Amino acid sequence: MTLTKERKNEIVSSIQIHESDSGSPEVQVAVLTNRIADLTEHLKEHKKDFSTRRGLIKMVGRRRKLLRYLSNSRPERYAKVIEQLGLKREDAKITGR
C-alpha cells in the first residue's frame, strides 16, 4: 500500500525530464497515478475504508489539477505524459476550466 523509495525512484527515473528532475508536474502526476492505482486495489478489498477513500479522492483531484495545468501550459508534454501513463485524455479547454 505504501510507495517504497525504490519504486518511487523507478517511477521518477522513467518519466523525469532531466537528471535532477524530481518535482516537475509530469513526475508528480506519475507518482500520484501509482499511488491512486495502489489505493484503488486496496479499496476493492476493503470497501468500508472511508478515510482511505477520502484520501484517494483528494489525490485524484490533485492529479486532475496538475494535468489541467500541463494541458494549458505545455500541451506536447501533457500528451506525452498521458500516453506514457495510459490515462484517458480529457481536454481541459472543453470543460471550461
C-alpha positions in Angstrom: 0.0 0.0 0.0 2.9 2.4 0.7 5.2 3.6 -2.0 8.7 2.3 -1.3 11.7 4.5 -2.0 13.0 2.1 -4.7 9.6 2.1 -6.5 9.3 5.9 -6.4 12.9 6.3 -7.8 11.9 3.8 -10.6 8.8 5.9 -11.4 10.7 9.2 -11.3 13.6 7.9 -13.5 11.2 6.6 -16.1 9.4 10.0 -16.6 11.9 12.7 -15.5 12.8 15.4 -18.0 16.4 15.9 -16.9 18.8 14.2 -14.4 17.8 16.1 -11.3 14.1 16.4 -12.0 12.1 15.3 -9.0 9.2 17.8 -8.8 8.0 18.6 -12.3 4.3 18.2 -13.0 5.0 15.1 -15.1 6.8 13.4 -12.2 4.1 14.4 -9.7 1.4 13.0 -12.0 3.3 9.7 -12.4 3.8 9.3 -8.6 0.1 10.2 -7.9 -1.0 7.7 -10.6 0.9 4.9 -9.0 -0.5 5.8 -5.5 -4.0 6.0 -7.0 -3.7 2.6 -8.5 -2.5 1.1 -5.2 -5.3 2.7 -3.2 -7.9 1.5 -5.8 -6.7 -2.1 -5.3 -6.9 -1.6 -1.5 -10.4 -0.3 -1.7 -11.6 -3.2 -3.8 -10.9 -5.5 -0.8 -11.7 -3.0 2.0 -14.9 -1.4 0.8 -15.7 0.3 4.1 -12.4 2.1 4.5 -13.8 5.6 4.1 -10.7 7.5 5.3 -8.7 5.9 2.5 -11.4 6.6 0.0 -11.3 10.3 1.0 -7.6 10.4 0.5 -8.0 8.7 -2.9 -10.5 11.3 -4.0 -8.1 14.1 -2.9 -5.3 12.5 -4.9 -7.4 12.2 -8.0 -8.3 15.9 -7.7 -4.7 16.9 -7.2 -3.7 14.8 -10.3 -6.5 16.4 -12.3 -5.3 19.9 -11.4 -1.7 19.1 -12.4 -2.9 17.6 -15.7 -5.0 20.7 -16.4 -2.0 22.9 -15.7 0.1 20.8 -18.1 -2.6 20.8 -20.7 -2.9 24.6 -20.7 0.8 25.4 -20.4 2.6 22.7 -22.3 0.2 20.6 -24.5 3.0 18.5 -26.0 4.3 17.4 -22.6 0.7 16.8 -21.5 0.2 14.4 -24.5 3.4 12.6 -23.7 2.5 12.0 -20.1 -1.0 10.8 -20.9 0.4 8.4 -23.4 3.2 7.1 -21.1 0.9 6.6 -18.1 -2.1 5.2 -20.1 -4.6 7.8 -18.8 -7.7 9.0 -20.5 -7.3 12.2 -22.4 -9.5 15.0 -21.1 -9.5 18.3 -22.9 -9.4 20.9 -20.1 -10.3 23.7 -22.5 -13.6 22.0 -23.4 -14.7 21.7 -19.7 -14.3 25.5 -19.4 -11.5 25.5 -16.8 
